[in-house]
Amino acid sequence: MKVLLEAPILTKSGYGEHARLVLRSIKEVSPDVEIFLEPLNWGATTWSHPSEEIIADVRRQAEYLHYCENNNENPSYDVQIRVGIPNEFEKRAPYSVCVTAGIETDRVSVNWLTKTHQGIDKIIVPSEHSRAGFVDTKYQLINNSNNTKTEISCNCAVDVVPYPVKKTQPSAELPSLQLETEFNFLTVAMMGPRKNLENGIRCFVEEFRDNENVGLIVKTSMARSCVMDRVKTKKAFKNLLDSLGEKKCKVYLLHGD
């Protein structure tokens, strides 16, 4: 069986981690499947160095596309799996699966539902909340030329596959954070409106303003792990903390790799 996996598998992002989970799962459940891997971007996030196994899957796809081009053939796959958001989906196999985190709100875009009428055969999401966003959302469409009304809803199965907890071992190579506080919280989120990180920091300071033994470690970035991103992130970080006034609690910035 030939499986096309389209995914931001090389990116340092949540979808990148999800994509690597999907790849591992396919190989564990069906080791004989032939995987053709097509890496995608995810926003402006940094790419990580790929493993030899991932390089082999990417090379297989590149060589196959090169063969098809030279022999005037269209690429053919049995199954397509795309990890990302549904509106970017384009059908490339008889059976197509979209693996997506869904959305934080209680309904999805009409454009997402439209794609379930244009070739998505199944959607896989990590939570019942995400599933409800697809199966409970309906939109009424009005044709102004004849004043007729139709309703659009999700046109494919939506399955929940919970996101597993990865077991990791702390690395002895990690440098000490040199924390000055005895009790510390950790938050991991990109700086942007969807993650509401600024309010998280603001609420922490309001709660622990007068406690010199409590700290908050903020693992964040604007988008990438580079020096320019760090400079921009530190500036935004400092402006936010300065606006919160005097405080005894500590807030630490952890950026990049």
FIGULUM-626052 format. One line per field, with one value per residue (C-alpha): x, y, z; residue number from 1. Coordinates in pm, 1 decimal. Layout:
N
px	(X/...)
py	(Y/...)
pz	(Z/...)
tortor	(NUM/...)
# end
This chain:
257
px	(0.0/126.8/53.0/114.0/179.2/163.0/269.1/483.0/692.5/1021.7/887.4/931.1/560.4/262.9/158.6/515.7/502.3/158.7/294.1/582.8/333.0/129.6/440.4/548.4/196.5/174.2/506.8/421.1/76.5/160.7/538.0/500.7/329.7/526.8/530.6/583.8/653.4/595.6/715.3/507.1/570.5/383.9/370.8/720.8/834.7/1190.2/1267.2/1461.3/1724.3/1543.8/1622.2/1764.1/1429.0/1241.7/1503.0/1446.2/1068.5/1115.4/1364.6/1119.0/857.1/1104.7/1227.7/872.3/765.5/1079.0/994.8/635.6/752.4/1004.4/749.8/457.5/255.7/39.6/146.8/-82.6/-134.7/-378.0/-422.8/-355.6/-301.6/-270.0/-174.8/-291.1/-600.7/-879.1/-900.7/-551.3/-659.7/-654.4/-750.4/-465.0/-575.5/-892.8/-912.6/-811.2/-771.8/-721.6/-552.9/-618.2/-621.5/-949.1/-1016.9/-1041.7/-1393.3/-1724.0/-1764.4/-1550.8/-1532.5/-1770.6/-1457.9/-1357.1/-1697.5/-1684.9/-1369.1/-1560.1/-1775.6/-1465.3/-1277.8/-1200.2/-1320.3/-1233.0/-1117.4/-913.1/-906.3/-748.6/-1052.6/-1430.2/-1437.2/-1268.5/-1505.3/-1810.0/-1685.3/-1717.5/-2027.4/-2239.0/-2170.4/-2420.2/-2448.0/-2738.6/-2639.6/-2859.5/-2855.2/-2936.9/-3012.9/-3318.6/-3357.3/-3318.4/-3167.9/-2949.5/-2774.1/-2412.1/-2272.6/-1985.5/-1999.1/-1751.4/-1676.5/-1491.2/-1294.3/-1125.9/-773.5/-647.6/-302.0/-66.8/182.3/536.7/770.6/1103.1/1413.0/1567.0/1890.1/2205.8/2331.3/2071.9/2223.4/2100.0/1827.6/1981.7/1643.7/1631.0/1291.7/1201.8/864.0/824.7/554.4/626.8/419.7/494.0/321.5/402.6/357.1/37.2/-334.7/-443.6/-243.0/-333.2/16.2/16.9/-288.7/-134.7/171.7/-44.8/-258.1/52.4/195.0/-137.0/-157.3/205.8/316.4/434.8/585.5/960.6/987.2/757.7/861.8/715.7/929.3/795.4/914.3/816.7/909.1/742.8/784.0/1138.6/1441.0/1681.5/1863.8/1643.0/1332.3/1490.6/1558.5/1197.1/1061.8/1275.7/1157.2/789.1/850.4/1016.2/745.7/476.5/655.2/730.8/362.5/273.1/454.9/662.6/672.5/866.2/784.5/1010.7/931.8/1198.0/1224.2/1337.9/1384.9/1506.9/1666.4)
py	(0.0/346.5/617.2/985.0/1175.8/1554.0/1715.9/1989.9/1706.7/1898.2/2203.9/2287.0/2330.6/2153.0/2032.3/1917.9/1703.6/1574.2/1486.5/1288.4/1100.7/1009.2/883.0/669.2/529.9/427.0/244.9/68.1/-47.9/-119.3/-164.7/-287.3/31.4/231.7/592.9/890.8/1191.6/1549.4/1806.9/2123.6/2458.3/2559.1/2936.6/3075.9/2817.2/2683.5/2347.6/2086.8/1844.5/1532.1/1175.9/935.7/755.4/1074.4/1163.8/824.3/881.0/1230.3/1097.8/825.1/1089.6/1308.0/1014.7/902.8/1250.5/1270.1/931.0/1038.2/1361.3/1184.9/921.9/1161.2/987.0/1123.5/1026.1/760.1/672.1/443.6/664.0/1029.7/1164.0/1538.6/1682.4/2041.9/2254.0/2135.3/2443.3/2362.1/2010.3/1903.5/1543.4/1330.0/970.1/754.4/765.1/1082.2/1153.0/1493.5/1490.3/1823.4/1979.8/2148.8/2488.9/2634.1/2768.4/2576.8/2581.2/2548.7/2763.3/2702.6/2659.7/2362.6/2201.2/2262.1/2050.4/1753.4/1774.9/1795.8/1477.1/1439.9/1091.1/1107.6/1365.9/1267.6/1507.6/1480.5/1566.7/1545.3/1926.3/1935.5/1670.0/1864.8/2168.3/1969.9/1756.3/2021.0/2309.1/2390.0/2691.4/2809.7/2908.7/3138.6/3144.7/3507.1/3429.5/3215.4/3283.8/2917.2/2805.4/2503.8/2380.9/2271.0/2044.3/1800.6/1532.0/1277.5/1071.0/1247.7/1021.6/1112.2/981.0/1131.1/1282.7/1058.2/1171.4/1123.6/964.5/1146.2/1140.5/1468.8/1543.7/1580.1/1825.1/2091.2/2400.9/2514.8/2778.6/2945.4/3021.0/3259.6/3137.4/2826.2/2745.8/2784.3/2747.6/2665.8/2780.5/2688.0/2894.0/3105.9/3480.4/3559.4/3621.8/3256.7/3144.9/3445.6/3435.3/3802.6/3757.4/3443.7/3641.9/3928.8/3699.1/3535.6/3871.6/3982.8/3663.8/3646.5/4009.5/4021.3/3670.9/3676.0/3294.7/3225.1/3237.8/3180.4/3029.9/3132.9/2912.7/3118.1/3285.5/3499.7/3225.1/3095.8/2994.9/3247.1/3544.2/3804.6/3637.0/3636.0/4010.9/4083.0/3845.8/4000.0/4347.7/4246.0/4057.1/4357.6/4600.1/4373.2/4329.1/4701.9/4777.4/4555.3/4773.5/4676.1/4307.1/4071.2/3753.2/3659.8/3596.7/3415.2/3403.7/3079.1/3117.1/2898.2/2556.7)
pz	(0.0/-92.6/164.1/97.3/420.0/382.7/708.2/868.5/1007.0/1022.7/1202.7/1571.2/1630.2/1780.8/1437.7/1375.9/1689.5/1587.8/1242.6/1389.2/1606.9/1297.6/1116.7/1413.7/1448.5/1083.1/1101.7/1426.1/1312.6/947.1/905.4/546.6/425.0/169.8/295.4/66.2/287.1/171.7/431.1/469.6/633.4/945.8/958.9/1005.0/1258.2/1251.5/1091.0/1288.0/1158.1/1031.4/1130.3/872.7/866.6/777.1/514.6/349.9/334.0/187.1/-68.1/-170.8/-249.3/-440.3/-647.6/-720.3/-835.9/-1052.3/-1206.9/-1280.3/-1440.3/-1663.1/-1771.7/-1813.4/-1540.7/-1262.1/-908.5/-765.3/-397.6/-216.2/91.2/160.0/511.9/559.2/897.4/927.2/887.6/653.5/430.0/291.6/186.6/-179.7/-264.3/-402.6/-334.4/-343.0/38.1/220.9/591.5/752.2/1093.8/1261.8/1607.3/1522.0/1671.9/2022.5/1966.9/1958.4/1578.3/1267.7/956.0/667.5/451.7/666.8/624.0/248.4/226.5/371.0/56.1/-164.5/-88.1/282.6/377.0/745.7/998.4/1304.7/1600.4/1949.1/2164.9/2195.0/2196.8/1855.1/1721.8/1840.8/1649.7/1326.8/1381.8/1557.8/1319.5/1045.4/816.5/605.0/252.1/44.8/-334.3/-414.5/-779.4/-699.1/-324.8/-232.7/97.9/166.8/478.1/488.2/759.4/803.1/533.4/669.6/977.9/1260.4/1494.3/1821.8/1878.5/2206.5/2201.9/2403.4/2664.4/2540.3/2793.1/2796.7/3012.1/3133.7/2953.0/3160.0/2896.6/2971.2/3133.5/3471.1/3455.1/3762.0/3913.1/4207.9/4328.7/4529.1/4365.7/3990.2/3726.0/3361.4/3064.1/2702.4/2432.1/2131.3/2175.8/1989.1/2045.6/2009.4/2314.0/2534.2/2684.9/2785.4/3006.1/3153.4/3261.1/3381.1/3597.0/3742.8/3847.5/3997.7/4204.7/4323.4/4303.3/4666.1/4686.2/4621.8/4630.0/4332.3/3967.4/3622.4/3343.9/3003.6/2714.3/2412.0/2084.7/1819.6/1558.7/1522.8/1731.5/1579.6/1735.2/1563.2/1703.9/2050.4/2030.6/1931.6/2195.8/2473.4/2376.9/2385.6/2710.7/2878.5/2765.0/2911.8/3245.8/3274.5/3227.2/3523.9/3778.8/4080.6/4170.4/4396.6/4203.3/3913.5/3546.9/3340.1/2960.8/2799.6/2421.7/2137.4/2163.3)
tortor	(1/2/3/4/5/6/7/8/9/10/11/12/13/14/15/16/17/18/19/20/21/22/23/24/25/26/27/28/29/30/31/32/33/34/35/36/37/38/39/40/41/42/43/44/45/46/47/48/49/50/51/52/53/54/55/56/57/58/59/60/61/62/63/64/65/66/67/68/69/70/71/72/73/74/75/76/77/78/79/80/81/82/83/84/85/86/87/88/89/90/91/92/93/94/95/96/97/98/99/100/101/102/103/104/105/106/107/108/109/110/111/112/113/114/115/116/117/118/119/120/121/122/123/124/125/126/127/128/129/130/131/132/133/134/135/136/137/138/139/140/141/142/143/144/145/146/147/148/149/150/151/152/153/154/155/156/157/158/159/160/161/162/163/164/165/166/167/168/169/170/171/172/173/174/175/176/177/178/179/180/181/182/183/184/185/186/187/188/189/190/191/192/193/194/195/196/197/198/199/200/201/202/203/204/205/206/207/208/209/210/211/212/213/214/215/216/217/218/219/220/221/222/223/224/225/226/227/228/229/230/231/232/233/234/235/236/237/238/239/240/241/242/243/244/245/246/247/248/249/250/251/252/253/254/255/256/257)
# end
